[in-house]
Amino acid sequence: MSPSLPLRILYLEDDPLDAELAILRLEENEFACDWHRVATQDEFIASLENGAYDLILADYNLPTFTGLEALKLFTETNLDIPFIIVSGNLWEELAVETLKLGATDYVLKDRLSRLGLAVRRALDEKQIQRQRRADAQKIQHLLQHQMAANQLSIALGDARQLEDVYQIIHEYVRDLMRVDTFIISSFSHQTNLIHAKYVFTNGQVCDVTAYPPIPLNESENGGPQSQVIITGKAIYYPDYLAAIEASKTLYHISDTGQVNKTHPISEYEEPVTRSAIFAPIKEKGETVGVIQVQSHELEGYEQDDVDILAALANVAAIAIQNASLLENTQRQLHKLEALHNIDVAISASIDVQITLNILLEQVEAHLNADACSIALLPANANMLDYKSVRGFRSQTLAYSMFRLGEGLAGRVALERKIIHIEDLSQLDEEGIQPFIREQFLTYYGLPLISKGQVKGVL
């Protein structure tokens, strides 16, 4: 015990001089004593309830109270501090009895020279006991985390599709801790963008397309997900609102569809996230995503929840990676199948219309397109003529012709390059009205080029 740190002592002793003598012996052994003497049962109980002590010394024989009775009261409190009997005379049988009942040691008043050693040894033993309990608790927690990870791994064993993987992870985490909102995001090191992949909030799974990608913010005031991706460590926000208000990087979508970067706290509608945990999803040592759980309560989680979520994120990473690889492989196989079908159609038929129809069937099926069309550009002509159309409610486009440079398809043919428009409603030019009337949002136009010549537009 450092002399600069006081040893807080509760001393049960009816004789003030005996108490002062014992304290003097402790100070001679380099203890800085901050002590309080009591002599009755009521005083002793009140001090146990209201004080914070490092050590209890107790005389065995008092006028209205005994050290043995004090020991029994002490053990009921579950205080984790030494209790040492200091008595003028104590039969061996009583000494053994006090030790059995929980006393740390006993010292006779005519042998106070050994009090300092007894106290030091008792404090050291208590410290060792606390450390052992902490180590045992840590091992128990690690075993629990490993069991949770193993059980999640088993649950994910048969999952092949990403949506199934996300759903299983969500349900499993929800059984272990409070989950009012659950989000899985992916991070691309190529684009530095964070994309929502699975969102559960307000009691339902949400359409992730409603959540815009978030750019990685590498500044000190970066948002929670950015901080997790940069540090590669789980983060717990017991007061989430304060954390995101400080970061100034929260994104939300207004009623008009506009993406805004900050959202004043006063505008939040109840219920709102009050605390949250963010854990990294890692692949080969790199953070490739984030799992987050949110609660409507302040300080809704404990450190054990943080550790469990971090452990589960490691298992989730493997399952997500495997499902992604499977989906990518299936996508490649479907592309090869589509190319094969188109090749067969070209080889088996000399009817261009049949070939174009089969091409659009494959495009619609394998690219998840809501509509698609092909316009051809005859040799030595400057007019695009739509020859095959799929997915449009109106047949207007099927009978349309555009000059080179006119409309979106005309631009594609004239500029001989792919044109991608993310939001058609933001474009103000001629030739897009058929798409606006059909309520299409995104457009891709690709020039069809053979031997250096533009033959049409897809």
Beta strands, then each sheet from edge to edge (+ up, - down):
strand 1: 6-12
strand 2: 32-38
strand 3: 55-58
strand 4: 83-87
strand 5: 105-108
strand 6: 181-188
strand 7: 193-201
strand 8: 204-205
strand 9: 214-215
strand 10: 235-237
strand 11: 252-253
strand 12: 259-260
strand 13: 275-283
strand 14: 286-295
strand 15: 372-376
strand 16: 383-390
strand 17: 401-403
strand 18: 419-421
strand 19: 443-445
strand 20: 447-450
strand 21: 453-457
sheet 1: 2+ 1+ 3+ 4+ 5+
sheet 2: 8+ 7- 6+ 14- 13+ 10-
sheet 3: 8+ 7- 9+
sheet 4: 11+ 12-
sheet 5: 17+ 16- 15+ 21- 20+
sheet 6: 18+ 19-
end
